[in-house]
């Protein structure tokens, strides 16, 4: 029987707290991967279907045509995940706004867990629960002879020049790996979402597009470093 391979790189955007920009990052990263020529699937793991709503708003003739967006708000085993994503080079998982079996399954399946946070106490409190879930997922990965997922923290909707943002970046740097870019609170992200587009297609020369490009370039290097673990 033919072996079903997983994508060469799977990025799960996860955090317990809603409103931290998971869907914004997931949709824009999916767009960046697609525009980079990668066969890409964006899996919406949230029962609210934000990424699927974004997809439905897109007009014909968009440069994002060919980017697959699908909804899967059930916890998937690794074999089911591989079946669903077979044939794609990149899988981006848009996690739900709460912890549970769906988020844990995404953490087990991914190569990179991207954890967005905003500066402030509420996000920090929620982050500790997210880290506990990632620990439990890594324990299951170990039983499956898989290495831990790479954890990358990104400060979202933040002005890195502010004291609060600088303190957040310093604290994050002490507990894990930092993304090489901070996502600023720019109107371009909301405008692109309304059109079912990405900042790379709606405002390709904007600071927002530069942020997403830099983030995607950094994350895409993990494809080579992890080797994608494309095993059956």
RODO-317750 format. One record per residue (C-alpha): x, y, z; residue in three letters; residue number from 1. Coordinates in nm, 3 decimals. Each point is the difference from the previous one (the first is absolute). Example, Ala and Ser with C-alpha at 12.3 -4.5 7.8 and 13.67 -1.06 7.14 Angstrom:
RODO-317750
<r <1.230; -0.450; 0.780>; Ala; 1> <r <0.137; 0.344; -0.066>; Ser; 2> 
end
This chain:
RODO-317750
<r <0.000; 0.000; 0.000>; Unk; 1> <r <0.128; 0.347; -0.085>; Unk; 2> <r <0.150; 0.203; 0.282>; Unk; 3> <r <-0.180; 0.325; 0.083>; Unk; 4> <r <0.254; 0.271; 0.059>; Unk; 5> <r <-0.043; 0.308; 0.212>; Unk; 6> <r <0.094; 0.351; -0.122>; Unk; 7> <r <0.366; 0.096; 0.014>; Unk; 8> <r <-0.089; 0.275; 0.248>; Unk; 9> <r <-0.302; 0.039; 0.228>; Unk; 10> <r <-0.046; 0.319; 0.201>; Unk; 11> <r <-0.266; 0.009; 0.272>; Unk; 12> <r <-0.103; 0.346; 0.121>; Unk; 13> <r <-0.120; -0.065; 0.355>; Unk; 14> <r <-0.088; 0.180; 0.319>; Unk; 15> <r <-0.267; -0.048; 0.263>; Unk; 16> <r <-0.109; 0.364; -0.015>; Unk; 17> <r <-0.228; 0.131; -0.272>; Unk; 18> <r <0.069; 0.336; -0.161>; Unk; 19> <r <0.377; -0.040; -0.025>; Unk; 20> <r <-0.002; -0.007; -0.381>; Unk; 21> <r <0.028; -0.372; -0.074>; Unk; 22> <r <-0.222; 0.014; -0.310>; Unk; 23> <r <0.170; 0.315; -0.127>; Unk; 24> <r <0.340; -0.166; 0.021>; Unk; 25> <r <-0.121; -0.335; -0.136>; Unk; 26> <r <-0.173; 0.148; -0.306>; Unk; 27> <r <0.289; 0.231; -0.082>; Unk; 28> <r <0.257; -0.277; 0.043>; Unk; 29> <r <-0.209; -0.228; -0.220>; Unk; 30> <r <-0.005; 0.273; -0.262>; Unk; 31> <r <0.374; 0.054; 0.029>; Unk; 32> <r <0.067; -0.370; -0.048>; Unk; 33> <r <-0.234; -0.016; -0.300>; Unk; 34> <r <0.160; 0.306; -0.162>; Unk; 35> <r <0.339; -0.162; 0.062>; Unk; 36> <r <-0.108; -0.279; -0.233>; Unk; 37> <r <-0.069; -0.263; 0.266>; Unk; 38> <r <-0.298; -0.233; -0.018>; Unk; 39> <r <-0.174; 0.124; 0.313>; Unk; 40> <r <-0.302; -0.097; 0.207>; Unk; 41> <r <-0.141; 0.223; 0.275>; Unk; 42> <r <-0.198; -0.205; 0.251>; Unk; 43> <r <-0.256; 0.190; 0.206>; Unk; 44> <r <-0.020; -0.184; 0.333>; Unk; 45> <r <-0.243; 0.247; 0.157>; Unk; 46> <r <-0.372; -0.083; 0.007>; Unk; 47> <r <-0.066; 0.369; -0.066>; Unk; 48> <r <0.164; -0.041; -0.340>; Unk; 49> <r <0.184; 0.334; -0.021>; Unk; 50> <r <0.249; -0.118; -0.262>; Unk; 51> <r <-0.277; -0.155; -0.207>; Unk; 52> <r <-0.200; 0.324; 0.021>; Unk; 53> <r <0.312; 0.183; -0.120>; Unk; 54> <r <0.027; -0.238; -0.295>; Unk; 55> <r <-0.368; 0.051; -0.091>; Unk; 56> <r <0.049; 0.377; -0.035>; Unk; 57> <r <0.262; -0.029; -0.273>; Unk; 58> <r <-0.089; 0.125; -0.347>; Unk; 59> <r <0.071; -0.192; -0.320>; Unk; 60> <r <0.336; 0.068; -0.158>; Unk; 61> <r <0.186; 0.032; 0.328>; Unk; 62> <r <0.368; -0.092; 0.013>; Unk; 63> <r <-0.099; -0.232; 0.285>; Unk; 64> <r <-0.198; -0.231; -0.227>; Unk; 65> <r <0.138; -0.350; 0.055>; Unk; 66> <r <0.058; 0.047; 0.372>; Unk; 67> <r <-0.209; -0.275; 0.159>; Unk; 68> <r <-0.201; 0.094; 0.308>; Unk; 69> <r <-0.183; -0.276; 0.186>; Unk; 70> <r <-0.175; -0.033; 0.333>; Unk; 71> <r <0.080; -0.276; 0.246>; Unk; 72> <r <-0.120; 0.076; 0.352>; Unk; 73> <r <0.039; -0.357; 0.123>; Unk; 74> <r <0.306; -0.148; 0.166>; Unk; 75> <r <0.182; -0.199; -0.269>; Unk; 76> <r <0.235; -0.292; 0.050>; Unk; 77> <r <0.330; 0.021; -0.186>; Unk; 78> <r <-0.116; -0.245; -0.271>; Unk; 79> <r <-0.317; 0.206; -0.060>; Unk; 80> <r <0.201; 0.322; -0.004>; Unk; 81> <r <0.235; -0.146; -0.259>; Unk; 82> <r <-0.290; -0.111; -0.217>; Unk; 83> <r <-0.154; 0.345; 0.013>; Unk; 84> <r <0.323; 0.181; -0.084>; Unk; 85> <r <0.147; -0.251; -0.245>; Unk; 86> <r <0.134; 0.167; -0.313>; Unk; 87> <r <0.078; 0.333; 0.167>; Unk; 88> <r <0.344; 0.135; 0.079>; Unk; 89> <r <-0.113; 0.238; 0.273>; Unk; 90> <r <-0.284; -0.029; 0.251>; Unk; 91> <r <-0.102; 0.298; 0.211>; Unk; 92> <r <-0.230; -0.080; 0.295>; Unk; 93> <r <-0.218; 0.279; 0.139>; Unk; 94> <r <-0.061; -0.106; 0.359>; Unk; 95> <r <-0.321; 0.054; 0.198>; Unk; 96> <r <-0.031; 0.267; 0.273>; Unk; 97> <r <0.014; -0.256; 0.279>; Unk; 98> <r <0.206; -0.296; 0.106>; Unk; 99> <r <-0.122; -0.354; -0.044>; Unk; 100> <r <0.030; -0.310; -0.214>; Unk; 101> <r <0.002; 0.193; -0.330>; Unk; 102> <r <0.291; 0.222; 0.106>; Unk; 103> <r <0.187; -0.296; 0.147>; Unk; 104> <r <-0.042; -0.195; -0.326>; Unk; 105> <r <0.136; 0.298; -0.194>; Unk; 106> <r <0.299; 0.019; 0.235>; Unk; 107> <r <0.067; -0.369; -0.050>; Unk; 108> <r <-0.017; 0.032; -0.380>; Unk; 109> <r <0.202; 0.318; -0.051>; Unk; 110> <r <0.367; 0.070; -0.049>; Unk; 111> <r <-0.027; 0.355; 0.133>; Unk; 112> <r <-0.238; 0.134; 0.265>; Unk; 113> <r <-0.032; 0.374; -0.059>; Unk; 114> <r <-0.136; 0.168; 0.313>; Unk; 115> <r <-0.123; 0.358; -0.048>; Unk; 116> <r <-0.039; 0.229; 0.300>; Unk; 117> <r <-0.084; 0.362; 0.061>; Unk; 118> <r <0.175; 0.203; 0.271>; Unk; 119> <r <-0.193; -0.019; 0.324>; Unk; 120> <r <-0.071; -0.213; 0.304>; Unk; 121> <r <-0.304; -0.184; -0.137>; Unk; 122> <r <0.196; -0.146; -0.290>; Unk; 123> <r <0.284; -0.104; 0.231>; Unk; 124> <r <-0.239; -0.184; 0.231>; Unk; 125> <r <-0.157; -0.183; -0.291>; Unk; 126> <r <0.343; -0.085; -0.144>; Unk; 127> <r <0.091; -0.218; 0.297>; Unk; 128> <r <-0.295; -0.229; -0.076>; Unk; 129> <r <0.105; -0.012; -0.366>; Unk; 130> <r <0.351; -0.106; 0.099>; Unk; 131> <r <-0.141; -0.274; 0.223>; Unk; 132> <r <-0.200; -0.134; -0.295>; Unk; 133> <r <0.307; 0.010; -0.225>; Unk; 134> <r <0.190; -0.196; 0.266>; Unk; 135> <r <-0.272; -0.266; 0.005>; Unk; 136> <r <0.005; -0.015; -0.381>; Unk; 137> <r <0.378; -0.044; 0.002>; Unk; 138> <r <-0.038; -0.291; 0.244>; Unk; 139> <r <-0.231; -0.170; -0.249>; Unk; 140> <r <0.240; 0.082; -0.285>; Unk; 141> <r <0.278; -0.172; 0.196>; Unk; 142> <r <-0.212; -0.315; 0.024>; Unk; 143> <r <-0.032; 0.016; -0.379>; Unk; 144> <r <0.379; 0.041; -0.036>; Unk; 145> <r <-0.043; 0.356; -0.122>; Unk; 146> <r <0.209; 0.294; 0.126>; Unk; 147> <r <-0.162; 0.292; 0.182>; Unk; 148> <r <-0.168; 0.264; -0.213>; Unk; 149> <r <0.204; 0.314; -0.044>; Unk; 150> <r <-0.159; 0.283; 0.200>; Unk; 151> <r <0.015; 0.352; -0.137>; Unk; 152> <r <-0.154; 0.297; 0.180>; Unk; 153> <r <-0.109; 0.309; -0.190>; Unk; 154> <r <-0.116; 0.331; 0.140>; Unk; 155> <r <-0.311; 0.105; -0.192>; Unk; 156> <r <-0.184; 0.333; -0.031>; Unk; 157> <r <0.280; 0.168; 0.193>; Unk; 158> <r <0.223; 0.304; -0.041>; Unk; 159> <r <0.343; -0.135; 0.086>; Unk; 160> <r <0.115; 0.351; 0.092>; Unk; 161> <r <-0.224; 0.011; 0.306>; Unk; 162> <r <0.119; -0.095; 0.346>; Unk; 163> <r <-0.270; -0.267; 0.034>; Unk; 164> <r <0.100; -0.164; -0.327>; Unk; 165> <r <0.371; 0.008; 0.084>; Unk; 166> <r <-0.072; -0.163; 0.335>; Unk; 167> <r <-0.211; -0.266; -0.172>; Unk; 168> <r <0.275; -0.077; -0.251>; Unk; 169> <r <0.256; -0.031; 0.278>; Unk; 170> <r <-0.225; -0.237; 0.196>; Unk; 171> <r <-0.076; -0.213; -0.307>; Unk; 172> <r <0.369; -0.027; -0.081>; Unk; 173> <r <0.054; -0.161; 0.338>; Unk; 174> <r <-0.255; -0.280; -0.051>; Unk; 175> <r <0.037; -0.088; -0.368>; Unk; 176> <r <0.088; 0.091; -0.354>; Unk; 177> <r <-0.106; 0.340; -0.130>; Unk; 178> <r <-0.120; 0.064; -0.353>; Unk; 179> <r <0.230; 0.248; -0.176>; Unk; 180> <r <-0.281; 0.251; -0.050>; Unk; 181> <r <-0.267; 0.173; 0.208>; Unk; 182> <r <-0.339; 0.043; -0.167>; Unk; 183> <r <-0.118; 0.359; 0.040>; Unk; 184> <r <-0.367; 0.105; 0.037>; Unk; 185> <r <-0.055; 0.101; -0.363>; Unk; 186> <r <-0.331; 0.065; -0.173>; Unk; 187> <r <0.128; -0.188; -0.308>; Unk; 188> <r <-0.061; -0.332; 0.176>; Unk; 189> <r <-0.368; 0.078; 0.065>; Unk; 190> <r <-0.050; 0.136; -0.351>; Unk; 191> <r <0.154; -0.309; -0.157>; Unk; 192> <r <-0.212; -0.233; 0.214>; Unk; 193> <r <-0.319; 0.179; -0.105>; Unk; 194> <r <0.084; -0.064; -0.367>; Unk; 195> <r <0.103; -0.362; 0.051>; Unk; 196> <r <0.350; 0.104; -0.094>; Unk; 197> <r <0.338; 0.022; 0.169>; Unk; 198> <r <0.214; 0.306; 0.058>; Unk; 199> <r <0.237; -0.142; -0.261>; Unk; 200> <r <-0.268; 0.020; -0.268>; Unk; 201> <r <-0.200; 0.304; 0.113>; Unk; 202> <r <0.292; 0.218; 0.112>; Unk; 203> <r <0.318; -0.165; -0.131>; Unk; 204> <r <0.225; 0.300; 0.067>; Unk; 205> <r <-0.130; 0.069; 0.350>; Unk; 206> <r <0.183; -0.042; 0.333>; Unk; 207> <r <-0.253; -0.275; 0.080>; Unk; 208> <r <0.102; -0.195; -0.311>; Unk; 209> <r <0.364; 0.036; 0.104>; Unk; 210> <r <-0.081; -0.141; 0.344>; Unk; 211> <r <-0.175; -0.306; -0.143>; Unk; 212> <r <0.276; -0.055; -0.257>; Unk; 213> <r <0.266; 0.005; 0.270>; Unk; 214> <r <-0.200; -0.235; 0.221>; Unk; 215> <r <-0.067; -0.247; -0.282>; Unk; 216> <r <0.364; 0.001; -0.110>; Unk; 217> <r <0.109; -0.086; 0.354>; Unk; 218> <r <-0.257; -0.275; 0.048>; Unk; 219> <r <0.055; -0.150; -0.345>; Unk; 220> <r <0.364; -0.069; 0.085>; Unk; 221> <r <-0.124; -0.253; 0.256>; Unk; 222> <r <-0.117; -0.211; -0.295>; Unk; 223> <r <0.363; -0.075; -0.079>; Unk; 224> <r <0.108; -0.025; 0.363>; Unk; 225> <r <-0.272; -0.245; 0.103>; Unk; 226> <r <-0.001; -0.186; -0.328>; Unk; 227> <r <-0.379; -0.001; 0.030>; Unk; 228> <r <0.005; -0.349; 0.150>; Unk; 229> <r <-0.197; -0.118; -0.302>; Unk; 230> <r <-0.052; -0.350; 0.122>; Unk; 231> <r <-0.287; -0.237; -0.049>; Unk; 232> 
end
